[in-house]
Amino acid sequence: MMFSCTKESETLPLGQDYFPIAIGDYRMYDVTETTYVDKVETIETYQLRESFYDLIESGNETTFLMRIERRETDQDNWLSVENIAILQTASNLEYKEQNMTFVKMSFPVIVNRVWDGNAQNQDFEQLYHYEELGSSDYTFENSDHIKVIISDLPANIVAQDERFETYAQDVGLVERNFIEIGFCTVNCDGEVNIPEDGRILIQRLIEYGSE
């Protein structure tokens, strides 16, 4: 793996340094995504790149624009997937994507801190919380890390919804691990926990820096 150098940055208060933002910064990921449709499994591997390319100032708030690009292999050209507006305040990190706003982080960053990730949209309450990393969790370089638990519903007879993201100080998002599956409940030949619909996504940082 190739790791690029980053700029020196001063420590930010409250934990905003778990998601540093500057125009020109980028992060690149390897992704494995498994989808299930009517019990048919499809596995894709590809790369994603996030890059901050512009900002909008309004009053005392600054919203940064982040471009998401995808390519199938490192020999292919990047293709734009979507743009995300990101607002980082003294209390929250908010993502606006596909006309929905999600509170991705809450400050200060403290283990067991709980907040509603859907507080800025009309969906039902979704409680996120911070958790320490275990010894077997994915880490990136030598930064301090924090895990954001989005959902922790383990597998039962009908579904599994376990989603978390890992952030590293002075780096940002280093891992996204989502399991959202509905299991077969009819005509399953007596088997249990057979994925019928849903997806498993594993996204891990391989490079970051500034252009």
Buried (B, 14 or more C-beta within 10 A) or exposed (E): EEEEEBEEEEEBEEBBBBBBBEEEBBBBBBBEBBBBEEEEEEEEEBBBBBBBBEBEEEEEEBBBBBBBBBBEEEEEEBEEEEEBBBBBEEEBBBBBBEEEBBBBBBBEBEEEBEBBBBBBBEEEEBEBBBBEBEEEBBBBEEBBBBBBBBBEEEBEEEBBBBBBBBBBBBBBBBBBBBBBBBBBEEEEEEEEEEBBBBBBBBBBBBBBBBE
